[in-house]
Amino acid sequence: MLVNTLSFILYLVVMQTQVIFDFTPNADLSGWYVVDDGVMGGRSAGDFRLSAEGNGVFAGTVSLANNGGFSSVRYPFTRRDVGGFSKVVIRLRGDGKNYQFRVKTSSRDYYSYITTFSTSGDWQVVEIPFRDLYPSFRGRRLNQPNYPGEALEEIGFLIGNKQAEDFTLLIDKIELE
């Protein structure tokens, strides 16, 4: 009976994790795309590629020229029901800078739900509770409820710390828990 109980608990734990993207040396990055402040006349330049070790590498330069100041990478996918989850868990290594994690319930939404996280320069696991993702559009918080945690159709990362800077963010895995 104890073995059956432990097996059931293990089953529940395993079922409570869903991979959004697992970066490996053979990962297909064709769905990922970069959006820089050039859409508004800025001069920032970001890039997204796969490292030899199989990590996603979001790197580039943020420029404040021409009222610029951000670079982002986005990943749209088929709509997922995320009602059984409460947070996003990301294994990454940053450069000591702050980044935003962004989600959309629909790729057609004009706004994203966002939160800022800090990187340490070492490999770390960043946990982002759904309740901490607030609605934002063009850097302004919207007067709407935080992310409801029902559906997910796009994720992304953005750097925009109001300063000119080079950046590098390595991403290993993004999961729902």
C-alpha positions in Angstrom: 0.0 0.0 0.0 2.9 2.4 0.8 4.5 1.7 -2.6 1.2 2.5 -4.4 0.8 5.8 -2.4 4.3 6.9 -3.2 3.9 6.0 -6.8 0.7 8.1 -6.9 2.4 11.0 -5.3 5.3 10.8 -7.7 2.8 10.7 -10.6 1.1 13.9 -9.3 4.5 15.6 -9.0 5.5 14.6 -12.6 2.1 15.7 -14.0 2.5 19.1 -12.4 5.4 20.1 -14.7 5.1 21.0 -18.4 8.0 22.0 -20.5 7.4 25.2 -22.6 10.9 25.0 -24.2 13.9 22.9 -23.5 17.1 24.2 -25.1 19.4 21.4 -26.4 22.1 21.3 -29.0 19.5 20.2 -31.6 16.7 22.6 -30.5 14.7 24.3 -33.3 14.8 28.1 -32.7 12.8 29.0 -35.8 9.8 30.0 -33.8 11.8 32.5 -31.7 12.2 36.1 -33.0 13.8 39.3 -31.8 12.0 42.7 -31.5 14.2 45.7 -30.8 13.4 49.4 -30.3 14.1 49.8 -34.1 10.3 49.4 -34.5 10.2 52.9 -32.9 13.4 54.4 -34.5 15.9 53.2 -31.8 19.3 51.6 -32.4 19.4 48.6 -30.1 20.4 45.3 -31.6 19.6 41.9 -30.1 20.2 38.4 -31.4 19.0 35.0 -30.4 20.9 31.8 -31.2 21.8 28.4 -29.9 25.2 28.0 -28.2 27.4 24.9 -28.8 26.3 23.6 -25.4 22.7 23.8 -26.4 21.5 26.9 -24.5 19.5 29.7 -26.0 21.6 32.9 -26.1 19.8 36.2 -26.1 22.6 38.8 -26.5 23.3 42.2 -28.0 23.5 45.9 -27.2 20.8 48.3 -25.8 21.2 51.8 -27.1 19.4 54.9 -25.9 19.9 56.7 -29.3 16.8 58.0 -31.0 14.7 57.4 -27.9 15.5 53.7 -27.9 16.3 51.5 -25.0 15.1 47.9 -25.3 15.7 44.5 -26.9 13.4 41.5 -26.7 13.0 38.0 -27.8 9.6 36.3 -28.2 8.3 32.8 -28.7 4.7 32.4 -29.8 3.1 28.9 -29.8 -0.2 27.1 -30.0 -2.5 28.2 -27.2 -2.0 26.1 -24.0 -4.4 25.7 -21.1 -2.3 26.5 -18.0 -5.1 26.3 -15.4 -3.4 23.5 -13.5 -0.2 25.5 -13.0 0.8 28.4 -10.8 4.2 29.5 -11.9 6.9 29.6 -14.7 10.2 28.1 -13.7 13.3 29.1 -15.8 16.8 27.8 -15.6 19.2 30.5 -16.9 22.4 32.3 -16.5 22.4 36.1 -16.8 25.1 38.8 -16.7 24.0 40.4 -13.4 21.5 42.6 -15.1 17.7 42.9 -14.8 15.4 41.3 -17.4 11.6 41.2 -17.9 9.8 37.9 -18.4 6.7 38.5 -20.5 3.6 36.4 -21.3 0.5 36.8 -23.5 -2.7 34.9 -23.2 -3.3 35.5 -26.9 -0.7 36.6 -29.5 -3.3 39.2 -30.7 -3.3 41.0 -27.3 -1.7 44.4 -27.5 -0.3 44.1 -24.0 1.8 41.6 -22.1 1.8 40.4 -18.5 5.3 41.1 -17.2 7.6 40.9 -14.2 11.2 41.8 -13.7 13.9 39.4 -12.3 17.5 39.9 -11.5 20.4 37.7 -12.7 23.4 36.8 -10.6 26.0 35.9 -13.3 25.7 32.2 -12.2 23.3 29.5 -13.3 20.1 30.0 -11.3 16.5 28.9 -11.3 14.0 31.8 -11.5 10.5 31.1 -10.3 7.8 33.5 -11.5 4.4 33.0 -9.8 1.5 33.8 -12.2 0.1 36.2 -9.6 3.2 38.4 -10.0 2.7 39.0 -13.7 1.0 42.4 -14.2 -0.4 43.9 -17.5 1.8 46.4 -19.2 1.9 48.2 -22.6 4.9 50.2 -23.8 6.4 50.4 -20.4 3.2 51.5 -18.6 1.3 49.4 -16.1 -2.3 49.0 -17.1 -5.3 49.2 -14.7 -6.4 45.6 -15.1 -6.1 42.5 -13.0 -2.8 40.5 -13.0 -2.3 37.4 -15.2 -5.3 35.1 -14.6 -3.2 31.9 -15.3 -5.8 30.3 -17.6 -4.2 30.3 -21.1 -0.8 31.0 -22.6 0.2 31.7 -26.2 3.5 33.6 -26.1 6.5 34.1 -23.8 9.4 36.4 -24.0 12.3 38.2 -22.4 13.1 41.9 -22.6 16.0 44.0 -21.4 15.3 47.7 -21.0 17.0 49.2 -17.9 17.1 52.8 -19.1 20.8 52.6 -19.8 23.0 51.8 -22.7 24.5 48.4 -22.1 25.6 45.1 -23.6 23.8 42.0 -22.5 23.9 38.2 -22.5 21.2 35.9 -21.2 21.7 32.1 -21.5 18.5 30.0 -21.2 18.4 26.3 -20.5 14.8 25.4 -19.8 11.4 27.0 -19.4 8.7 25.1 -17.6 5.3 25.4 -16.0 4.7 24.2 -12.4 
